[in-house]
Each structure stands twice: as C-alpha cells, then as structure tokens.
C-alpha cells in the first residue's frame, strides 16, 4: 500500500476535496498541516511554491485538482468510460469555479464574512439546484453507468 502525505495549510480550502476522497476511500494518509508562520521557509522547497501537494511514496503531485482526480481514480469514483470521466471532470470544474469565488486570502474578517455570506446566500442555491438537476437520480458512486 502506498504511503500518502498531503501537505496544505491548517485550513480546509483547496485540500479539502482530497481529504474527503481519503475519507470516502478509507485510505490512510498523513495530513501535514502548515502554519502560516512556517510558510515562508517551506515555500521554496515546494514545486512551484504552491500547496496542496500530495506525496505518494516520495513522488510529489502538485495542483489540487490533479491530486483530487488521482485520488478519485484510486477510489474508483472517477468514471469507468471516457464519457463518464468527462462528466466527472465537468462536475469537478464546476465546483472549482464556485470555490474560486471565495476570498480565501482576505485578511479583513468583516469583509471576508460578508463575502462568504453573500456567496452562500446568493450563489450556492443556484449551484445546488443545477447540480441536483445534472446529477439526477443516477447512482454516481456505485459503479452504475452514467452515460
């Protein structure tokens, strides 16, 4: 069994989808969380100076969506056919479009909270409605064909 080490800041953000996939698959992993104060000394040691990264037996994979797609394939939830894989990719990219709306780096907590509240109140319901319509009643995570 491979040794997995997921490195990200001590918050949810871009690594959370990978943490969910680890939880779903039941695979053990090291959840290495970086504190903001330690980031300046760690950043030069990370490919492209960005996290998250996933180390798999010493091989470093960077980019959150590449990591998530790898883990989804490992868990058997990335689609069985090219069409299913494209549909899964479309959902992942839709969720990423939503995630980039959030002002993750905003330091002013009042501004940040207002923006989060606005997004969750005004954008999330439409996203959830669209996802519900797209996903329908198909059993996406149990190997049923979605095409």
N, C-alpha and C positions, 0 to 999 in steps of 0.2 A: 504494500500500500504506500502510495507517495506521501511525502511529508509536505504539508501545505503551511505557508506562513503568509498571512495577509497583513500588510502594513498600511496604516492610514492614521489620520488624526483621531483624537479621542472624542469623536462625534459620529453621527450617522452619515449624512452626506453621500458621497459617491461610492463608498464601500458597502453601503447597507444592502444593496441588491445581492452582492456576493455573500454577505453574512446570511441573508435569507436563503440563498441557494445551499450554503453549507448546512443550515438548519434543516431544510427540506430533505436533503440527501442523507443526513445523518453522518456526514464525513467529519472527522476530527481535524481541527486546524489550529494553528497558533494565531491568535488575534492580537497582533502587535500594534498598540496604540501609541501614537506620537503626541507628546505635549507640545503646545505652540512654542514654548521657550526653547525646546530642543531642536526645532525645525531648522534653524539656520546652519547648524553643524551637520545635520543629517542630509539636507537638500543636495549638497554636491556629490553625495555618494549614491544618489538615486538616478536611474536612467531618465533623462530629460528633465530632471529636477521636479518631478510631479508624482503625487500619490493619488490613488492607491497603486500598490504593486502587489503581485502575488508571486511568491517563490514556490516552485514545485521542484523538489529535490535539487535545489540550488539554481534552477533556471528561473530567471526573472521575467515575468509577463507584466507589462505596463498597460495603462489605459483601462478605465473602469468597465467599459462595455466589452472590450476584448476579454477581460477577466470573467465577466458575467457570462458571456457566450461560451467560453471554455468550460466553466463550471456547469452551465446548463446542459452542454453536451455530455459531460461526465455524469450528470444526474439523470440523463435520458429525457430531458424536457425541452430540447432544442428543435424538435421536429424530426420526423423519420425520412421525409422526402424533401427534395429541393423546394417544392411549393410550401410545405409545412414550415420549413426553415425560414423561408421568406416571410411568411405570416408572423412567425415568432419575432423575427428581426423587426418587422413593422411595429409590433407592439412595444418592443424594447425601445425603438427610436421615438415612438410616441411618448413613452414615459420619460425619456431623456429630454425631449422638447419641453415637457412640463417641469421637470426638475431644474432646468436652467433658468426658469422664470424667478426662482427664489434668490434673494440677495444674501447668499451664504456668507459673503465676506463683509457685509455691512457691520460696522462697529457700533453705530448708534442703536442701542437696543429699542428705543421707541420707534425709530424709522423702520428697523427690521421687523418688529412685531406688527406694525401697521401694514407693511408689505405682505408679510406672511398671512395675516388675517384677510387682506384683500384677495390674495391669490386663492386661498382656501374657500372663501365665501363666493367669489365671482368666477373663478376659472375651474376649480375642481369639480363642481357639479356637472358642468358640460363635458369634461373629460370622462367622468364616471359614466354618464349617460351614453357617450359614444363608445366607450369600452364595452359596456353592457350589451349594446346593440351589435358590436363587432364580434364579441366572444360568443354571444348567444347561449344556447343550451349544450354546446359541444363539451365533451369531457377532455379538455386540453391537456391535462397532466396524467392521463392514464393510458396513453398509447392508442387512443381512438383516432382514426384518420380525420383530419380537419378539412381535407380538400373536397 
